Amino acid sequence: MTDFEIIQGLIDRDNAITQEFFFERCRPLFYSIIQKVFSYEVNYDEFVNELYFYLMAQDAKRLKQFEGRSTLFLWLKVTATRFFIKKHRRMIENTSHEPLSNGEEDELLSVPAPEEDRTAAIDVENLLNAMPNQRYADVLRQLLLMEVPADKLAAQMDITVDNLYNIKRRAMMQLMQVAVRDIHYYGKR
């Protein structure tokens, strides 16, 4: 089955595809993410349920964002890691003991207050500055933060767009490593 067939099966809520994909094929990937993001034991089924609801929210909006520029597993690794880092961070910062969400996960994650915007921008910049390869950091800064079109950035760098996406993929992996180290460092303090 191709990546796009799997995505379509998930969007169509095909139970066989969903079960096989999340509970068989992705099991090693998800255990790896759990180990990297969480410093405590996480129930695998709960992890998958959280991720599934996140991916299927708003008529499977996130699944429909998969464009095939990377493998489905790499895309899912980045998407899941980002989601759980945000969620884990909110759990650590939630000292009020109020529920983390009202079922509207998108609103919780995508509508920060102005103060949170500034804090998030500082956090992102600190993570980018901590990356060993500053060329990678610059690519992420321009593509994701400044929203420079890929073709324009590739031309500026005198490389192909395909090569730019390879650099972006490696940069995202490096950024995730830096972020996970950062989480573990502050989690132990």
VMD Tcl script that builds the backbone (N, CA, C; Angstrom):
set m [mol new atoms 567]
animate dup $m
set s [atomselect $m all]
$s set {name element resname resid chain x y z} {
  {N N MET 1 A 0.839 -1.174 0.000}
  {CA C MET 1 A 0.000 0.000 0.000}
  {C C MET 1 A 0.893 1.251 0.000}
  {N N THR 2 A 0.553 2.243 -0.826}
  {CA C THR 2 A 1.341 3.473 -0.882}
  {C C THR 2 A 0.985 4.377 0.293}
  {N N ASP 3 A 1.834 5.381 0.516}
  {CA C ASP 3 A 1.576 6.341 1.591}
  {C C ASP 3 A 0.229 7.035 1.390}
  {N N PHE 4 A -0.073 7.394 0.146}
  {CA C PHE 4 A -1.331 8.096 -0.118}
  {C C PHE 4 A -2.545 7.187 0.061}
  {N N GLU 5 A -2.393 5.908 -0.215}
  {CA C GLU 5 A -3.485 4.963 0.024}
  {C C GLU 5 A -3.722 4.805 1.528}
  {N N ILE 6 A -2.657 4.784 2.286}
  {CA C ILE 6 A -2.795 4.705 3.752}
  {C C ILE 6 A -3.507 5.953 4.263}
  {N N ILE 7 A -3.060 7.125 3.811}
  {CA C ILE 7 A -3.692 8.381 4.229}
  {C C ILE 7 A -5.176 8.349 3.893}
  {N N GLN 8 A -5.511 7.940 2.681}
  {CA C GLN 8 A -6.923 7.910 2.278}
  {C C GLN 8 A -7.711 6.923 3.132}
  {N N GLY 9 A -7.104 5.779 3.436}
  {CA C GLY 9 A -7.759 4.803 4.305}
  {C C GLY 9 A -8.022 5.360 5.697}
  {N N LEU 10 A -7.057 6.124 6.213}
  {CA C LEU 10 A -7.244 6.753 7.528}
  {C C LEU 10 A -8.343 7.806 7.462}
  {N N ILE 11 A -8.334 8.619 6.409}
  {CA C ILE 11 A -9.369 9.644 6.243}
  {C C ILE 11 A -10.745 8.999 6.120}
  {N N ASP 12 A -10.809 7.879 5.395}
  {CA C ASP 12 A -12.081 7.158 5.217}
  {C C ASP 12 A -12.473 6.350 6.446}
  {N N ARG 13 A -11.634 6.396 7.475}
  {CA C ARG 13 A -11.863 5.678 8.732}
  {C C ARG 13 A -11.982 4.162 8.527}
  {N N ASP 14 A -11.148 3.635 7.642}
  {CA C ASP 14 A -11.089 2.200 7.389}
  {C C ASP 14 A -10.443 1.545 8.609}
  {N N ASN 15 A -11.224 0.754 9.336}
  {CA C ASN 15 A -10.745 0.164 10.585}
  {C C ASN 15 A -9.523 -0.726 10.402}
  {N N ALA 16 A -9.493 -1.517 9.335}
  {CA C ALA 16 A -8.363 -2.426 9.116}
  {C C ALA 16 A -7.074 -1.638 8.876}
  {N N ILE 17 A -7.145 -0.615 8.043}
  {CA C ILE 17 A -5.964 0.202 7.758}
  {C C ILE 17 A -5.533 0.951 9.012}
  {N N THR 18 A -6.484 1.537 9.712}
  {CA C THR 18 A -6.175 2.303 10.923}
  {C C THR 18 A -5.511 1.409 11.961}
  {N N GLN 19 A -6.078 0.244 12.204}
  {CA C GLN 19 A -5.547 -0.694 13.192}
  {C C GLN 19 A -4.137 -1.133 12.812}
  {N N GLU 20 A -3.963 -1.553 11.566}
  {CA C GLU 20 A -2.656 -2.055 11.138}
  {C C GLU 20 A -1.611 -0.941 11.156}
  {N N PHE 21 A -1.984 0.250 10.702}
  {CA C PHE 21 A -1.024 1.347 10.616}
  {C C PHE 21 A -0.588 1.821 12.000}
  {N N PHE 22 A -1.550 2.161 12.859}
  {CA C PHE 22 A -1.205 2.729 14.160}
  {C C PHE 22 A -0.711 1.702 15.174}
  {N N PHE 23 A -1.229 0.477 15.110}
  {CA C PHE 23 A -0.896 -0.489 16.152}
  {C C PHE 23 A 0.108 -1.555 15.727}
  {N N GLU 24 A 0.500 -1.563 14.456}
  {CA C GLU 24 A 1.529 -2.501 14.016}
  {C C GLU 24 A 2.700 -1.766 13.372}
  {N N ARG 25 A 2.440 -1.128 12.252}
  {CA C ARG 25 A 3.531 -0.479 11.510}
  {C C ARG 25 A 4.208 0.646 12.287}
  {N N CYS 26 A 3.421 1.443 12.992}
  {CA C CYS 26 A 3.974 2.629 13.668}
  {C C CYS 26 A 4.420 2.373 15.097}
  {N N ARG 27 A 4.210 1.177 15.587}
  {CA C ARG 27 A 4.533 0.897 16.994}
  {C C ARG 27 A 5.977 1.263 17.352}
  {N N PRO 28 A 6.998 0.825 16.591}
  {CA C PRO 28 A 8.375 1.215 16.960}
  {C C PRO 28 A 8.588 2.734 16.899}
  {N N LEU 29 A 8.022 3.376 15.901}
  {CA C LEU 29 A 8.140 4.830 15.774}
  {C C LEU 29 A 7.521 5.524 16.974}
  {N N PHE 30 A 6.329 5.121 17.359}
  {CA C PHE 30 A 5.641 5.770 18.472}
  {C C PHE 30 A 6.348 5.517 19.803}
  {N N TYR 31 A 6.871 4.316 20.006}
  {CA C TYR 31 A 7.625 4.061 21.234}
  {C C TYR 31 A 8.870 4.945 21.294}
  {N N SER 32 A 9.489 5.163 20.145}
  {CA C SER 32 A 10.651 6.048 20.090}
  {C C SER 32 A 10.264 7.480 20.475}
  {N N ILE 33 A 9.154 7.957 19.955}
  {CA C ILE 33 A 8.687 9.304 20.281}
  {C C ILE 33 A 8.342 9.402 21.766}
  {N N ILE 34 A 7.675 8.387 22.297}
  {CA C ILE 34 A 7.317 8.379 23.715}
  {C C ILE 34 A 8.576 8.479 24.571}
  {N N GLN 35 A 9.602 7.701 24.222}
  {CA C GLN 35 A 10.849 7.733 24.996}
  {C C GLN 35 A 11.522 9.090 24.939}
  {N N LYS 36 A 11.478 9.742 23.779}
  {CA C LYS 36 A 12.176 11.015 23.603}
  {C C LYS 36 A 11.436 12.184 24.233}
  {N N VAL 37 A 10.110 12.152 24.211}
  {CA C VAL 37 A 9.337 13.313 24.656}
  {C C VAL 37 A 8.975 13.240 26.138}
  {N N PHE 38 A 8.650 12.054 26.621}
  {CA C PHE 38 A 8.135 11.931 27.975}
  {C C PHE 38 A 9.175 11.337 28.922}
  {N N SER 39 A 9.217 11.862 30.120}
  {CA C SER 39 A 10.145 11.343 31.127}
  {C C SER 39 A 9.430 10.391 32.088}
  {N N TYR 40 A 8.224 10.026 31.762}
  {CA C TYR 40 A 7.434 9.115 32.592}
  {C C TYR 40 A 6.723 8.130 31.675}
  {N N GLU 41 A 6.158 7.087 32.261}
  {CA C GLU 41 A 5.507 6.047 31.473}
  {C C GLU 41 A 4.225 6.572 30.841}
  {N N VAL 42 A 4.059 6.280 29.558}
  {CA C VAL 42 A 2.885 6.704 28.809}
  {C C VAL 42 A 2.222 5.463 28.239}
  {N N ASN 43 A 0.917 5.364 28.399}
  {CA C ASN 43 A 0.159 4.248 27.858}
  {C C ASN 43 A 0.103 4.371 26.338}
  {N N TYR 44 A 0.518 3.310 25.639}
  {CA C TYR 44 A 0.583 3.344 24.174}
  {C C TYR 44 A -0.781 3.631 23.553}
  {N N ASP 45 A -1.825 2.975 24.032}
  {CA C ASP 45 A -3.163 3.176 23.467}
  {C C ASP 45 A -3.634 4.612 23.650}
  {N N GLU 46 A -3.364 5.198 24.799}
  {CA C GLU 46 A -3.747 6.594 25.028}
  {C C GLU 46 A -2.963 7.527 24.110}
  {N N PHE 47 A -1.687 7.233 23.931}
  {CA C PHE 47 A -0.839 8.012 23.032}
  {C C PHE 47 A -1.436 7.997 21.623}
  {N N VAL 48 A -1.759 6.799 21.139}
  {CA C VAL 48 A -2.317 6.661 19.785}
  {C C VAL 48 A -3.666 7.365 19.692}
  {N N ASN 49 A -4.509 7.222 20.708}
  {CA C ASN 49 A -5.815 7.886 20.683}
  {C C ASN 49 A -5.666 9.403 20.594}
  {N N GLU 50 A -4.766 9.974 21.396}
  {CA C GLU 50 A -4.535 11.424 21.361}
  {C C GLU 50 A -4.092 11.853 19.969}
  {N N LEU 51 A -3.130 11.125 19.427}
  {CA C LEU 51 A -2.605 11.465 18.103}
  {C C LEU 51 A -3.682 11.303 17.032}
  {N N TYR 52 A -4.446 10.232 17.125}
  {CA C TYR 52 A -5.508 9.985 16.145}
  {C C TYR 52 A -6.532 11.128 16.150}
  {N N PHE 53 A -6.968 11.541 17.321}
  {CA C PHE 53 A -7.926 12.650 17.395}
  {C C PHE 53 A -7.336 13.934 16.838}
  {N N TYR 54 A -6.066 14.160 17.105}
  {CA C TYR 54 A -5.381 15.340 16.589}
  {C C TYR 54 A -5.331 15.308 15.052}
  {N N LEU 55 A -4.954 14.154 14.497}
  {CA C LEU 55 A -4.858 14.032 13.041}
  {C C LEU 55 A -6.216 14.111 12.353}
  {N N MET 56 A -7.262 13.621 13.014}
  {CA C MET 56 A -8.592 13.558 12.397}
  {C C MET 56 A -9.431 14.810 12.646}
  {N N ALA 57 A -8.963 15.721 13.497}
  {CA C ALA 57 A -9.724 16.940 13.801}
  {C C ALA 57 A -9.966 17.749 12.529}
  {N N GLN 58 A -11.054 18.454 12.522}
  {CA C GLN 58 A -11.441 19.324 11.409}
  {C C GLN 58 A -11.440 18.559 10.082}
  {N N ASP 59 A -12.163 17.461 10.060}
  {CA C ASP 59 A -12.304 16.648 8.853}
  {C C ASP 59 A -10.940 16.173 8.336}
  {N N ALA 60 A -10.112 15.685 9.248}
  {CA C ALA 60 A -8.792 15.125 8.928}
  {C C ALA 60 A -7.870 16.142 8.266}
  {N N LYS 61 A -7.952 17.364 8.716}
  {CA C LYS 61 A -7.172 18.467 8.136}
  {C C LYS 61 A -5.680 18.151 8.086}
  {N N ARG 62 A -5.132 17.630 9.178}
  {CA C ARG 62 A -3.693 17.380 9.209}
  {C C ARG 62 A -3.287 16.250 8.277}
  {N N LEU 63 A -4.081 15.205 8.214}
  {CA C LEU 63 A -3.761 14.109 7.291}
  {C C LEU 63 A -3.774 14.607 5.848}
  {N N LYS 64 A -4.694 15.497 5.546}
  {CA C LYS 64 A -4.788 16.026 4.187}
  {C C LYS 64 A -3.619 16.951 3.848}
  {N N GLN 65 A -2.857 17.373 4.855}
  {CA C GLN 65 A -1.696 18.224 4.616}
  {C C GLN 65 A -0.488 17.428 4.134}
  {N N PHE 66 A -0.532 16.111 4.232}
  {CA C PHE 66 A 0.582 15.281 3.759}
  {C C PHE 66 A 0.679 15.422 2.248}
  {N N GLU 67 A 1.864 15.854 1.775}
  {CA C GLU 67 A 2.053 16.104 0.348}
  {C C GLU 67 A 2.986 15.098 -0.318}
  {N N GLY 68 A 3.566 14.209 0.444}
  {CA C GLY 68 A 4.438 13.210 -0.141}
  {C C GLY 68 A 5.862 13.682 -0.383}
  {N N ARG 69 A 6.246 14.802 0.194}
  {CA C ARG 69 A 7.627 15.293 0.028}
  {C C ARG 69 A 8.620 14.440 0.800}
  {N N SER 70 A 8.126 13.727 1.775}
  {CA C SER 70 A 8.938 12.791 2.540}
  {C C SER 70 A 8.108 11.519 2.671}
  {N N THR 71 A 8.655 10.534 3.343}
  {CA C THR 71 A 7.859 9.333 3.573}
  {C C THR 71 A 6.765 9.656 4.587}
  {N N LEU 72 A 5.735 8.861 4.586}
  {CA C LEU 72 A 4.650 9.041 5.543}
  {C C LEU 72 A 5.175 8.898 6.971}
  {N N PHE 73 A 6.119 7.981 7.180}
  {CA C PHE 73 A 6.650 7.766 8.529}
  {C C PHE 73 A 7.437 8.979 9.016}
  {N N LEU 74 A 8.230 9.589 8.152}
  {CA C LEU 74 A 8.976 10.775 8.566}
  {C C LEU 74 A 8.016 11.922 8.851}
  {N N TRP 75 A 7.036 12.104 7.985}
  {CA C TRP 75 A 6.041 13.163 8.197}
  {C C TRP 75 A 5.312 12.941 9.523}
  {N N LEU 76 A 4.918 11.694 9.772}
  {CA C LEU 76 A 4.202 11.380 11.003}
  {C C LEU 76 A 5.108 11.567 12.226}
  {N N LYS 77 A 6.375 11.223 12.092}
  {CA C LYS 77 A 7.318 11.406 13.196}
  {C C LYS 77 A 7.410 12.880 13.573}
  {N N VAL 78 A 7.565 13.738 12.591}
  {CA C VAL 78 A 7.675 15.179 12.850}
  {C C VAL 78 A 6.368 15.712 13.425}
  {N N THR 79 A 5.247 15.352 12.806}
  {CA C THR 79 A 3.935 15.833 13.250}
  {C C THR 79 A 3.639 15.380 14.673}
  {N N ALA 80 A 3.828 14.107 14.955}
  {CA C ALA 80 A 3.535 13.574 16.289}
  {C C ALA 80 A 4.470 14.162 17.335}
  {N N THR 81 A 5.745 14.281 17.003}
  {CA C THR 81 A 6.700 14.832 17.965}
  {C C THR 81 A 6.347 16.268 18.310}
  {N N ARG 82 A 6.048 17.072 17.298}
  {CA C ARG 82 A 5.653 18.464 17.546}
  {C C ARG 82 A 4.410 18.529 18.433}
  {N N PHE 83 A 3.412 17.726 18.101}
  {CA C PHE 83 A 2.163 17.728 18.854}
  {C C PHE 83 A 2.406 17.370 20.318}
  {N N PHE 84 A 3.153 16.298 20.565}
  {CA C PHE 84 A 3.339 15.851 21.936}
  {C C PHE 84 A 4.298 16.744 22.716}
  {N N ILE 85 A 5.253 17.365 22.043}
  {CA C ILE 85 A 6.100 18.331 22.753}
  {C C ILE 85 A 5.250 19.496 23.228}
  {N N LYS 86 A 4.373 20.009 22.354}
  {CA C LYS 86 A 3.485 21.109 22.751}
  {C C LYS 86 A 2.573 20.678 23.895}
  {N N LYS 87 A 1.999 19.504 23.758}
  {CA C LYS 87 A 1.066 19.009 24.769}
  {C C LYS 87 A 1.786 18.775 26.101}
  {N N HIS 88 A 2.966 18.161 26.040}
  {CA C HIS 88 A 3.750 17.892 27.244}
  {C C HIS 88 A 4.141 19.198 27.930}
  {N N ARG 89 A 4.526 20.162 27.142}
  {CA C ARG 89 A 4.914 21.459 27.698}
  {C C ARG 89 A 3.729 22.117 28.400}
  {N N ARG 90 A 2.561 22.033 27.797}
  {CA C ARG 90 A 1.369 22.606 28.419}
  {C C ARG 90 A 1.045 21.902 29.728}
  {N N MET 91 A 1.275 20.591 29.774}
  {CA C MET 91 A 0.999 19.849 30.999}
  {C C MET 91 A 1.943 20.295 32.110}
  {N N ILE 92 A 3.211 20.527 31.775}
  {CA C ILE 92 A 4.180 20.965 32.766}
  {C C ILE 92 A 3.841 22.361 33.272}
  {N N GLU 93 A 3.411 23.236 32.338}
  {CA C GLU 93 A 3.132 24.621 32.695}
  {C C GLU 93 A 1.753 24.806 33.332}
  {N N ASN 94 A 0.892 23.802 33.290}
  {CA C ASN 94 A -0.470 23.933 33.787}
  {C C ASN 94 A -0.499 23.717 35.298}
  {N N THR 95 A -0.256 24.770 36.039}
  {CA C THR 95 A -0.254 24.659 37.498}
  {C C THR 95 A -1.639 24.891 38.086}
  {N N SER 96 A -2.587 25.304 37.252}
  {CA C SER 96 A -3.923 25.599 37.753}
  {C C SER 96 A -4.766 24.337 37.938}
  {N N HIS 97 A -4.295 23.218 37.411}
  {CA C HIS 97 A -5.012 21.942 37.458}
  {C C HIS 97 A -6.346 22.001 36.718}
  {N N GLU 98 A -6.484 22.961 35.808}
  {CA C GLU 98 A -7.669 23.001 34.958}
  {C C GLU 98 A -7.456 22.029 33.812}
  {N N PRO 99 A -8.526 21.575 33.166}
  {CA C PRO 99 A -8.352 20.656 32.037}
  {C C PRO 99 A -7.497 21.306 30.954}
  {N N LEU 100 A -6.727 20.466 30.253}
  {CA C LEU 100 A -5.864 20.982 29.206}
  {C C LEU 100 A -6.648 21.403 27.975}
  {N N SER 101 A -7.800 20.806 27.760}
  {CA C SER 101 A -8.578 21.202 26.593}
  {C C SER 101 A -10.041 20.953 26.852}
  {N N ASN 102 A -10.840 21.574 26.029}
  {CA C ASN 102 A -12.278 21.367 26.110}
  {C C ASN 102 A -12.741 20.515 24.940}
  {N N GLY 103 A -11.818 19.756 24.372}
  {CA C GLY 103 A -12.131 18.957 23.208}
  {C C GLY 103 A -11.784 19.675 21.918}
  {N N GLU 104 A -11.500 20.939 21.995}
  {CA C GLU 104 A -11.141 21.718 20.816}
  {C C GLU 104 A -9.630 21.871 20.796}
  {N N GLU 105 A -8.919 20.804 20.472}
  {CA C GLU 105 A -7.458 20.797 20.520}
  {C C GLU 105 A -6.862 21.872 19.633}
  {N N ASP 106 A -7.481 22.134 18.479}
  {CA C ASP 106 A -6.944 23.147 17.572}
  {C C ASP 106 A -6.921 24.510 18.230}
  {N N GLU 107 A -8.001 24.868 18.922}
  {CA C GLU 107 A -8.045 26.165 19.576}
  {C C GLU 107 A -6.978 26.258 20.653}
  {N N LEU 108 A -6.795 25.197 21.396}
  {CA C LEU 108 A -5.819 25.180 22.473}
  {C C LEU 108 A -4.410 25.428 21.951}
  {N N LEU 109 A -4.072 24.813 20.817}
  {CA C LEU 109 A -2.708 24.894 20.321}
  {C C LEU 109 A -2.462 26.049 19.367}
  {N N SER 110 A -3.504 26.596 18.744}
  {CA C SER 110 A -3.231 27.543 17.675}
  {C C SER 110 A -3.646 28.977 17.965}
  {N N VAL 111 A -4.184 29.270 19.134}
  {CA C VAL 111 A -4.586 30.639 19.419}
  {C C VAL 111 A -3.910 31.125 20.698}
  {N N PRO 112 A -2.593 31.319 20.631}
  {CA C PRO 112 A -1.912 31.771 21.844}
  {C C PRO 112 A -2.186 33.239 22.130}
  {N N ALA 113 A -2.098 33.589 23.382}
  {CA C ALA 113 A -2.214 34.988 23.778}
  {C C ALA 113 A -0.952 35.718 23.334}
  {N N PRO 114 A -1.005 37.056 23.233}
  {CA C PRO 114 A 0.176 37.804 22.796}
  {C C PRO 114 A 1.428 37.498 23.623}
  {N N GLU 115 A 1.280 37.356 24.932}
  {CA C GLU 115 A 2.421 37.027 25.790}
  {C C GLU 115 A 2.994 35.665 25.411}
  {N N GLU 116 A 2.112 34.702 25.136}
  {CA C GLU 116 A 2.566 33.374 24.727}
  {C C GLU 116 A 3.252 33.428 23.377}
  {N N ASP 117 A 2.774 34.318 22.474}
  {CA C ASP 117 A 3.419 34.500 21.171}
  {C C ASP 117 A 4.877 34.896 21.359}
  {N N ARG 118 A 5.106 35.889 22.218}
  {CA C ARG 118 A 6.470 36.371 22.446}
  {C C ARG 118 A 7.322 35.282 23.084}
  {N N THR 119 A 6.765 34.585 24.048}
  {CA C THR 119 A 7.496 33.509 24.710}
  {C C THR 119 A 7.824 32.402 23.723}
  {N N ALA 120 A 6.852 32.034 22.904}
  {CA C ALA 120 A 7.079 30.987 21.908}
  {C C ALA 120 A 8.137 31.413 20.903}
  {N N ALA 121 A 8.089 32.660 20.463}
  {CA C ALA 121 A 9.075 33.162 19.503}
  {C C ALA 121 A 10.483 33.109 20.105}
  {N N ILE 122 A 10.602 33.476 21.376}
  {CA C ILE 122 A 11.904 33.425 22.051}
  {C C ILE 122 A 12.374 31.981 22.176}
  {N N ASP 123 A 11.449 31.080 22.542}
  {CA C ASP 123 A 11.801 29.660 22.670}
  {C C ASP 123 A 12.282 29.097 21.339}
  {N N VAL 124 A 11.555 29.408 20.274}
  {CA C VAL 124 A 11.930 28.901 18.946}
  {C C VAL 124 A 13.299 29.452 18.554}
  {N N GLU 125 A 13.513 30.726 18.753}
  {CA C GLU 125 A 14.802 31.332 18.395}
  {C C GLU 125 A 15.933 30.720 19.217}
  {N N ASN 126 A 15.701 30.462 20.499}
  {CA C ASN 126 A 16.715 29.814 21.335}
  {C C ASN 126 A 17.045 28.414 20.822}
  {N N LEU 127 A 16.017 27.674 20.423}
  {CA C LEU 127 A 16.244 26.334 19.878}
  {C C LEU 127 A 17.021 26.409 18.564}
  {N N LEU 128 A 16.653 27.352 17.702}
  {CA C LEU 128 A 17.363 27.504 16.427}
  {C C LEU 128 A 18.823 27.885 16.675}
  {N N ASN 129 A 19.058 28.763 17.622}
  {CA C ASN 129 A 20.431 29.175 17.934}
  {C C ASN 129 A 21.253 28.043 18.543}
  {N N ALA 130 A 20.580 27.091 19.178}
  {CA C ALA 130 A 21.280 25.961 19.807}
  {C C ALA 130 A 21.618 24.853 18.806}
  {N N MET 131 A 21.107 24.973 17.576}
  {CA C MET 131 A 21.380 23.943 16.572}
  {C C MET 131 A 22.856 23.994 16.176}
  {N N PRO 132 A 23.519 22.833 16.090}
  {CA C PRO 132 A 24.927 22.814 15.701}
  {C C PRO 132 A 25.160 23.356 14.283}
  {N N ASN 133 A 24.241 23.091 13.380}
  {CA C ASN 133 A 24.387 23.530 11.992}
  {C C ASN 133 A 23.516 24.764 11.778}
  {N N GLN 134 A 24.137 25.932 11.757}
  {CA C GLN 134 A 23.362 27.170 11.625}
  {C C GLN 134 A 22.798 27.367 10.221}
  {N N ARG 135 A 23.345 26.672 9.234}
  {CA C ARG 135 A 22.732 26.710 7.898}
  {C C ARG 135 A 21.340 26.075 7.961}
  {N N TYR 136 A 21.240 24.975 8.678}
  {CA C TYR 136 A 19.947 24.333 8.880}
  {C C TYR 136 A 18.984 25.296 9.584}
  {N N ALA 137 A 19.483 25.940 10.623}
  {CA C ALA 137 A 18.647 26.874 11.386}
  {C C ALA 137 A 18.146 27.996 10.486}
  {N N ASP 138 A 19.014 28.496 9.615}
  {CA C ASP 138 A 18.630 29.576 8.714}
  {C C ASP 138 A 17.559 29.116 7.724}
  {N N VAL 139 A 17.685 27.891 7.228}
  {CA C VAL 139 A 16.677 27.350 6.310}
  {C C VAL 139 A 15.324 27.276 7.009}
  {N N LEU 140 A 15.306 26.771 8.231}
  {CA C LEU 140 A 14.040 26.683 8.975}
  {C C LEU 140 A 13.478 28.073 9.261}
  {N N ARG 141 A 14.335 28.984 9.653}
  {CA C ARG 141 A 13.916 30.353 9.943}
  {C C ARG 141 A 13.211 30.955 8.726}
  {N N GLN 142 A 13.853 30.811 7.570}
  {CA C GLN 142 A 13.304 31.433 6.365}
  {C C GLN 142 A 12.052 30.714 5.850}
  {N N LEU 143 A 12.075 29.381 5.839}
  {CA C LEU 143 A 10.921 28.636 5.310}
  {C C LEU 143 A 9.711 28.688 6.236}
  {N N LEU 144 A 9.941 28.491 7.525}
  {CA C LEU 144 A 8.829 28.327 8.451}
  {C C LEU 144 A 8.416 29.615 9.155}
  {N N LEU 145 A 9.383 30.421 9.542}
  {CA C LEU 145 A 9.044 31.624 10.295}
  {C C LEU 145 A 8.800 32.823 9.382}
  {N N MET 146 A 9.676 32.988 8.401}
  {CA C MET 146 A 9.539 34.127 7.505}
  {C C MET 146 A 8.674 33.795 6.291}
  {N N GLU 147 A 8.340 32.515 6.137}
  {CA C GLU 147 A 7.484 32.007 5.062}
  {C C GLU 147 A 7.981 32.383 3.670}
  {N N VAL 148 A 9.304 32.321 3.488}
  {CA C VAL 148 A 9.885 32.537 2.170}
  {C C VAL 148 A 9.513 31.327 1.309}
  {N N PRO 149 A 8.980 31.539 0.103}
  {CA C PRO 149 A 8.626 30.400 -0.759}
  {C C PRO 149 A 9.857 29.529 -1.052}
  {N N ALA 150 A 9.647 28.235 -1.100}
  {CA C ALA 150 A 10.743 27.283 -1.272}
  {C C ALA 150 A 11.524 27.549 -2.555}
  {N N ASP 151 A 10.835 27.831 -3.634}
  {CA C ASP 151 A 11.545 28.057 -4.892}
  {C C ASP 151 A 12.426 29.308 -4.822}
  {N N LYS 152 A 11.942 30.325 -4.142}
  {CA C LYS 152 A 12.719 31.564 -3.998}
  {C C LYS 152 A 13.956 31.331 -3.129}
  {N N LEU 153 A 13.788 30.623 -2.009}
  {CA C LEU 153 A 14.913 30.346 -1.124}
  {C C LEU 153 A 15.932 29.449 -1.826}
  {N N ALA 154 A 15.447 28.449 -2.552}
  {CA C ALA 154 A 16.364 27.564 -3.287}
  {C C ALA 154 A 17.188 28.370 -4.284}
  {N N ALA 155 A 16.557 29.306 -4.974}
  {CA C ALA 155 A 17.284 30.146 -5.934}
  {C C ALA 155 A 18.326 31.005 -5.217}
  {N N GLN 156 A 17.960 31.569 -4.060}
  {CA C GLN 156 A 18.907 32.378 -3.279}
  {C C GLN 156 A 20.122 31.554 -2.863}
  {N N MET 157 A 19.865 30.297 -2.513}
  {CA C MET 157 A 20.941 29.429 -2.038}
  {C C MET 157 A 21.672 28.731 -3.187}
  {N N ASP 158 A 21.169 28.918 -4.415}
  {CA C ASP 158 A 21.734 28.304 -5.613}
  {C C ASP 158 A 21.721 26.773 -5.526}
  {N N ILE 159 A 20.558 26.251 -5.106}
  {CA C ILE 159 A 20.346 24.805 -5.025}
  {C C ILE 159 A 18.982 24.493 -5.615}
  {N N THR 160 A 18.701 23.214 -5.843}
  {CA C THR 160 A 17.383 22.824 -6.345}
  {C C THR 160 A 16.377 22.812 -5.197}
  {N N VAL 161 A 15.109 22.880 -5.546}
  {CA C VAL 161 A 14.054 22.825 -4.535}
  {C C VAL 161 A 14.081 21.469 -3.828}
  {N N ASP 162 A 14.339 20.403 -4.591}
  {CA C ASP 162 A 14.429 19.074 -3.977}
  {C C ASP 162 A 15.541 19.033 -2.927}
  {N N ASN 163 A 16.687 19.628 -3.254}
  {CA C ASN 163 A 17.789 19.673 -2.302}
  {C C ASN 163 A 17.404 20.501 -1.075}
  {N N LEU 164 A 16.676 21.588 -1.297}
  {CA C LEU 164 A 16.218 22.416 -0.177}
  {C C LEU 164 A 15.338 21.603 0.766}
  {N N TYR 165 A 14.436 20.791 0.204}
  {CA C TYR 165 A 13.569 19.974 1.052}
  {C C TYR 165 A 14.373 18.907 1.798}
  {N N ASN 166 A 15.438 18.401 1.190}
  {CA C ASN 166 A 16.313 17.465 1.905}
  {C C ASN 166 A 16.992 18.160 3.072}
  {N N ILE 167 A 17.458 19.389 2.830}
  {CA C ILE 167 A 18.085 20.167 3.906}
  {C C ILE 167 A 17.063 20.444 5.004}
  {N N LYS 168 A 15.843 20.804 4.609}
  {CA C LYS 168 A 14.786 21.088 5.596}
  {C C LYS 168 A 14.503 19.848 6.439}
  {N N ARG 169 A 14.442 18.682 5.791}
  {CA C ARG 169 A 14.168 17.440 6.516}
  {C C ARG 169 A 15.263 17.186 7.551}
  {N N ARG 170 A 16.527 17.319 7.138}
  {CA C ARG 170 A 17.637 17.110 8.076}
  {C C ARG 170 A 17.623 18.174 9.173}
  {N N ALA 171 A 17.268 19.398 8.794}
  {CA C ALA 171 A 17.196 20.487 9.775}
  {C C ALA 171 A 16.115 20.213 10.814}
  {N N MET 172 A 14.971 19.723 10.372}
  {CA C MET 172 A 13.880 19.410 11.311}
  {C C MET 172 A 14.300 18.303 12.265}
  {N N MET 173 A 15.016 17.317 11.752}
  {CA C MET 173 A 15.480 16.235 12.621}
  {C C MET 173 A 16.455 16.779 13.664}
  {N N GLN 174 A 17.356 17.665 13.230}
  {CA C GLN 174 A 18.304 18.251 14.167}
  {C C GLN 174 A 17.583 19.137 15.184}
  {N N LEU 175 A 16.598 19.898 14.726}
  {CA C LEU 175 A 15.831 20.750 15.630}
  {C C LEU 175 A 15.089 19.904 16.663}
  {N N MET 176 A 14.531 18.787 16.239}
  {CA C MET 176 A 13.845 17.899 17.190}
  {C C MET 176 A 14.818 17.369 18.241}
  {N N GLN 177 A 16.031 17.028 17.821}
  {CA C GLN 177 A 17.026 16.542 18.780}
  {C C GLN 177 A 17.362 17.629 19.797}
  {N N VAL 178 A 17.526 18.857 19.314}
  {CA C VAL 178 A 17.822 19.977 20.211}
  {C C VAL 178 A 16.647 20.202 21.161}
  {N N ALA 179 A 15.422 20.147 20.632}
  {CA C ALA 179 A 14.230 20.381 21.456}
  {C C ALA 179 A 14.069 19.294 22.514}
  {N N VAL 180 A 14.307 18.059 22.146}
  {CA C VAL 180 A 14.184 16.962 23.105}
  {C C VAL 180 A 15.229 17.109 24.210}
  {N N ARG 181 A 16.459 17.472 23.845}
  {CA C ARG 181 A 17.491 17.710 24.870}
  {C C ARG 181 A 17.062 18.846 25.792}
  {N N ASP 182 A 16.480 19.886 25.202}
  {CA C ASP 182 A 16.029 21.036 25.975}
  {C C ASP 182 A 14.929 20.623 26.962}
  {N N ILE 183 A 14.000 19.832 26.501}
  {CA C ILE 183 A 12.907 19.361 27.363}
  {C C ILE 183 A 13.460 18.523 28.515}
  {N N HIS 184 A 14.380 17.608 28.194}
  {CA C HIS 184 A 14.953 16.762 29.237}
  {C C HIS 184 A 15.760 17.585 30.235}
  {N N TYR 185 A 16.488 18.588 29.746}
  {CA C TYR 185 A 17.295 19.434 30.623}
  {C C TYR 185 A 16.404 20.174 31.612}
  {N N TYR 186 A 15.337 20.824 31.088}
  {CA C TYR 186 A 14.476 21.606 31.977}
  {C C TYR 186 A 13.559 20.716 32.795}
  {N N GLY 187 A 13.277 19.517 32.309}
  {CA C GLY 187 A 12.454 18.595 33.069}
  {C C GLY 187 A 13.154 18.054 34.296}
  {N N LYS 188 A 14.496 18.057 34.292}
  {CA C LYS 188 A 15.261 17.519 35.409}
  {C C LYS 188 A 15.593 18.576 36.445}
  {N N ARG 189 A 15.313 19.825 36.160}
  {CA C ARG 189 A 15.654 20.907 37.089}
  {C C ARG 189 A 14.671 20.996 38.211}
}
mol reanalyze $m
mol bondsrecalc $m
mol representation Tube
mol addrep $m
